[in-house]
Amino acid sequence: MTNLPKKPRHDGWTAQRRTTFLAALRQSGCVRDACRVADISSTSAYRLRGQDAGFAARWDTALANAKRGLIAVAHERAVVGRETVIMRGGKEFERRITPSDAMLALLIKHGVGGAPGNEGAHGRIGGRTGGRTADKVISWEEWQDGIQFDTAGKKYQAMAPSEVRASLDAKLAAMRERLDESDLRSINIRTGEGIDEEIIAAVLRHAGDDARIVQGRAPEG
């Protein structure tokens, strides 16, 4: 009996689309970007992951490879450093190459010690976060896509990405209003009266803007 060609999957997950998705995931480490390249929804991707153990394993491997590449870049910036251009009077004044203490602290916090490849048992490599698998945590990219857990602990798309962004914008607007109101409060620097977390956050934000101006970069916001 002649072997008949397999019919395309009704959900659109052809062999070529799987290959495209996994290749993009291996390169970017971002599920949302991989879905965009493969022209498939993140909801469909997570559904297939839950149904196909082999696909889930290849997914984890792709994430592991991507994260090793990202850690290699982070390790280089932490130890070797990156070039910073100092501008004065609208002209280049100096170039510096300095290690990043912040990046090094981040690597230590995530349990990544030594050179890339020595992540250790507590690292966040291989599709795992600490002792939890990728199915048990929601990444920042997934949260932006409206992914949440249902009552059974399974991921599902609760809101459209546009709704998530609208909600985030509303929260940021409310935070800005509270910070503006804090400027009208009476505070005492010596005693600490009237100083709360919102005011501290505002001070840190302005300090960060000053540092960016010194380095010739535009302030955020």
Stockholm file with secondary structure:
# STOCKHOLM 1.0

chainA/1-221         MTNLPKKPRHDGWTAQRRTTFLAALRQSGCVRDACRVADISSTSAYRLRGQDAGFAARWDTALANAKRGLIAVAHERAVVGRETVIMRGGKEFERRITPSDAMLALLIKHGVGGAPGNEGAHGRIGGRTGGRTADKVISWEEWQDGIQFDTAGKKYQAMAPSEVRASLDAKLAAMRERLDESDLRSINIRTGEGIDEEIIAAVLRHAGDDARIVQGRAPEG
#=GR chainA/1-221 SS CCCCCCCCCTTSCCHHHHHHHHHHHHHHCCHHHHHHHHTCCHHHHHHHHHHCHHHHHHHHHHHHHHHHHHHHHHHHHHHTCEEEEEEETTEEEEEEEECCHHHHHHHHHTTCCSSTTCCCTTSSCSSEETTEEGGGSCCHHHHHTTEEECTTSCEEECSCHHHHHHHHHHHHHHHHHHHHHHTTSCCCTTTCTTCCHHHHHHHHHHHHHHHHHHTTCCCCC
#=GC SS_cons         CCCCCCCCCTTSCCHHHHHHHHHHHHHHCCHHHHHHHHTCCHHHHHHHHHHCHHHHHHHHHHHHHHHHHHHHHHHHHHHTCEEEEEEETTEEEEEEEECCHHHHHHHHHTTCCSSTTCCCTTSSCSSEETTEEGGGSCCHHHHHTTEEECTTSCEEECSCHHHHHHHHHHHHHHHHHHHHHHTTSCCCTTTCTTCCHHHHHHHHHHHHHHHHHHTTCCCCC
//
